[in-house]
Amino acid sequence: MREAIAGAYRGMAEPIADIEAFMDADIRVHAAILEANHNQFLQPVTHAIRAAMLSSLRITNRDAALNKHSVSLHQAVLDAIMARDPNRAERAMRRHLDDTWSRLQINLKGARKTL
């Protein structure tokens, strides 16, 4: 399972100018993490989570230059998973989710101004 996460991450980490390919790799990383955790509550809603992620990524990941920061956050999560350190993985994922939340808020505020 860890190799599936690492493989999906490699798709993100390559220099990608194609935003759609980057978002696809990003979703594959998170889907692999969801699958690897064997959480009986999250497994049934994986498709809904993917749909929500895609909506979020379309807002937060429109700029290839800004996606470099996202790659480093995913790298920290991957490193913790590969080290089998759940506490470090949780902290890294929280930093990633905090960043995502901030990017969502910034982009949504900008969208409101144009309305």
Secondary structure, DSSP 4 states (H G I P E B T S, - for coil): -HHHHHHHHHHHHS----HHHHHHHHHHHHHHHHHHHT-TTTGGGHHHHHHHHHHHHHHH---TTTHHHHHHHHHHHHHHHHTT-HHHHHHHHHHHHHHHHHHHHHHHHHHHHH-
